[in-house]
Amino acid sequence: MRRYSHGRSQRIADQIQKDVVDILRQKVRDPRIVWVTINDVEVTDDNTWAKIYWTVLQEEKRDEVTKALDSAKTFIRSELSKGFRTYTIPQLKFIYDESMMRGTNMLNVLNKVKEEFRDEEEVVEPQE
């Protein structure tokens, strides 16, 4: 099992996140990647892997964006290597970040419960 830490690996993860955003915006010419947001990056302690968590504005485009990111992975890693002074550049793994969707779903459930509770309060008449 790989562990993730907050020291050097976190600094590398932060730099990878910044650089990947720049590479996607300025150098990758695939129109499927236009609205990708990089939410987080985790790097293993040995710097062999970087998990890059991403979302896209239009959920229906998720599959084609996944394919585009996978096909651009080698190019992105190559571009990362130009700006890094580390001995190894981590292998990249793009992972769709479902936390935003789960958060939205949770908020919808809470709002529905709140509305149902409010409706029940209105039905109950005050006793005199």
C-alpha positions as CSV (number, residue, x, y, z in Angstrom):
1,M,0.0,0.0,0.0
2,R,1.3,3.4,-0.9
3,R,1.4,6.2,1.7
4,Y,1.0,9.9,1.1
5,S,2.7,12.5,3.2
6,H,2.7,16.3,3.6
7,G,6.4,17.1,3.3
8,R,8.4,17.1,0.1
9,S,5.8,15.0,-1.7
10,Q,3.1,17.6,-0.9
11,R,5.3,20.4,-2.4
12,I,5.9,18.3,-5.5
13,A,2.1,17.6,-5.7
14,D,1.4,21.3,-5.5
15,Q,3.9,22.1,-8.2
16,I,2.5,19.3,-10.4
17,Q,-1.0,20.7,-10.0
18,K,0.1,24.1,-11.0
19,D,2.2,22.9,-14.0
20,V,-0.5,20.5,-15.2
21,V,-3.1,23.3,-15.3
22,D,-0.6,25.4,-17.3
23,I,0.2,22.6,-19.7
24,L,-3.5,21.8,-20.3
25,R,-4.3,25.5,-20.9
26,Q,-1.4,26.4,-23.0
27,K,0.1,23.4,-24.7
28,V,-2.4,20.6,-25.1
29,R,-4.4,21.3,-28.2
30,D,-7.2,18.8,-27.7
31,P,-10.6,20.6,-27.6
32,R,-12.1,18.0,-25.4
33,I,-9.9,19.2,-22.5
34,V,-11.0,22.8,-22.6
35,W,-13.2,22.9,-19.4
36,V,-11.1,20.5,-17.2
37,T,-10.5,21.6,-13.6
38,I,-7.6,20.0,-11.7
39,N,-8.9,19.8,-8.1
40,D,-6.0,18.0,-6.4
41,V,-2.8,16.0,-6.8
42,E,-1.4,13.4,-4.5
43,V,2.1,12.1,-4.9
44,T,3.5,8.9,-3.3
45,D,6.3,9.3,-0.9
46,D,8.7,7.7,-3.4
47,N,7.5,10.1,-6.1
48,T,6.7,7.2,-8.5
49,W,3.0,8.0,-9.0
50,A,0.9,11.2,-9.0
51,K,-2.8,10.9,-8.8
52,I,-4.4,13.9,-10.5
53,Y,-8.0,14.5,-9.5
54,W,-10.1,16.4,-12.1
55,T,-13.6,17.4,-12.9
56,V,-15.3,18.8,-15.9
57,L,-18.1,21.4,-16.1
58,Q,-20.3,19.2,-18.3
59,E,-20.8,15.8,-16.8
60,E,-21.9,14.3,-20.1
61,K,-18.4,15.0,-21.5
62,R,-16.7,13.0,-18.8
63,D,-15.9,9.9,-21.0
64,E,-14.4,11.8,-23.9
65,V,-12.4,14.0,-21.5
66,T,-11.1,10.8,-19.8
67,K,-9.9,9.5,-23.1
68,A,-8.3,12.9,-24.0
69,L,-6.4,13.0,-20.7
70,D,-5.2,9.5,-21.1
71,S,-4.0,10.1,-24.6
72,A,-2.2,13.3,-23.5
73,K,-0.6,11.7,-20.4
74,T,2.8,11.0,-22.0
75,F,3.0,14.5,-23.4
76,I,2.0,16.1,-20.1
77,R,4.6,14.0,-18.2
78,S,7.2,15.0,-20.8
79,E,6.4,18.7,-20.3
80,L,6.5,18.3,-16.5
81,S,10.0,16.9,-16.8
82,K,11.2,20.2,-18.4
83,G,10.4,22.2,-15.3
84,F,11.4,19.7,-12.6
85,R,14.7,19.3,-10.9
86,T,13.9,15.9,-9.4
87,Y,15.5,12.7,-10.5
88,T,12.3,11.1,-11.4
89,I,9.0,12.4,-12.7
90,P,6.0,10.5,-11.4
91,Q,3.8,8.4,-13.6
92,L,0.5,10.2,-14.0
93,K,-2.9,8.7,-13.2
94,F,-5.9,10.9,-13.9
95,I,-8.8,10.2,-11.7
96,Y,-12.3,11.7,-12.0
97,D,-13.1,13.5,-8.8
98,E,-16.6,12.5,-7.8
99,S,-16.5,14.5,-4.5
100,M,-18.1,17.5,-6.1
101,M,-21.0,15.3,-7.4
102,R,-21.4,13.5,-4.1
103,G,-21.4,16.9,-2.3
104,T,-24.1,18.2,-4.7
105,N,-26.2,15.1,-4.2
106,M,-25.8,15.4,-0.4
107,L,-26.9,19.0,-0.5
108,N,-29.9,18.1,-2.6
109,V,-30.9,15.4,-0.1
110,L,-30.5,17.8,2.8
111,N,-32.6,20.5,1.0
112,K,-35.3,18.0,0.3
113,V,-35.4,16.9,3.9
114,K,-35.5,20.5,5.0
115,E,-38.5,21.2,2.7
116,E,-40.3,18.1,3.9
117,F,-39.7,19.2,7.5
118,R,-40.9,22.7,6.7
119,D,-44.1,21.3,5.0
120,E,-44.8,19.1,8.1
121,E,-44.5,22.1,10.4
122,E,-47.0,24.1,8.3
123,V,-49.5,21.2,8.5
124,V,-49.4,20.9,12.2
125,E,-51.8,23.5,13.7
126,P,-50.9,25.1,17.0
127,Q,-52.9,23.9,20.0
128,E,-54.7,26.3,22.2
